[in-house]
Amino acid sequence: MSASVTVLLVEDDEVIRKSVGMVLERYGYHVSTAGDGLTGLELFRERRHDVLLLDVMLPGLDGIGLCRQVREWSLVPILMMSARGDALDVVSGLEAGADDYVVKPVDTSVLVARIRSLLRRASFAPRLGQVAGPADGGAGDLVFGDLTVDPQGLVVRRAGEPVALAPTELRLLLEFAANPGIVLDRQTLLRNVWDYGWDGDSRVVDLCVQRLRKKIGADRIETVRGFGYKLRR
């Protein structure tokens, strides 16, 4: 892993902050740390970071609030850490815009695998606003009603207007667009979109589908109860 990859770790527990930071540095990451949400936000605004690793419970500004503020202007991959894995913490973090979460204490190999997965997904960062062809679509575009997906240029438009998608949302949409009308179960989506080599929490999928629906149209992705989701043709 290149040392040019920077991780911002925001964790109020000094022992966890130092131990996790040391582990990540051994894997070749450059790590910045903060012990509270406000300091973390200031660090993020001051310099570029490739991944944010945020504890949920932080003094001053908690991880959920920090995640929301970052999402107002950045699509940087965000991994939330929850001490208990409570459903409320998980759902709140994902609804705030986090891409994934881990439950503390977390095995270091799992943590590094999740970060690597986030970085792979971030390589799909959309070039929104940089229209590669005519606004009404170009060769190779996939069209679903008023939704147009350019899988080569990674540009998504709804009614001709660019749609701002986070990298994970974009990968999820590309997976649906490659299988229109086909029901995809949650474990398939976890493997293909989140790069999980193990069974993950399906709440990650459900919350990301909800966020995607808000951006491309609530009726574009259909829930097939007991099975999964499909993109309507």
Secondary structure, 3 states (H helix, E strand, C coil): CCCCCEEEEECCCHHHHHHHHHHHHHCCCEEEEECCHHHHHHHHHHCCCCEEEEECCCCCCCHHHHHHHHHCCCCCCEEEEECCCCHHHHHHHHHCCCCEEEECCCCHHHHHHHHHHHHHHHCCCCCCCCCCCCCCCCCCCEEECCEEEECCCCEEEECCEECCCCHHHHHHHHHHHCCCCCCECHHHHHHHCCCCCCCCCHHHHHHHHHHHHHHHCCCCEEEECCCEEEECC
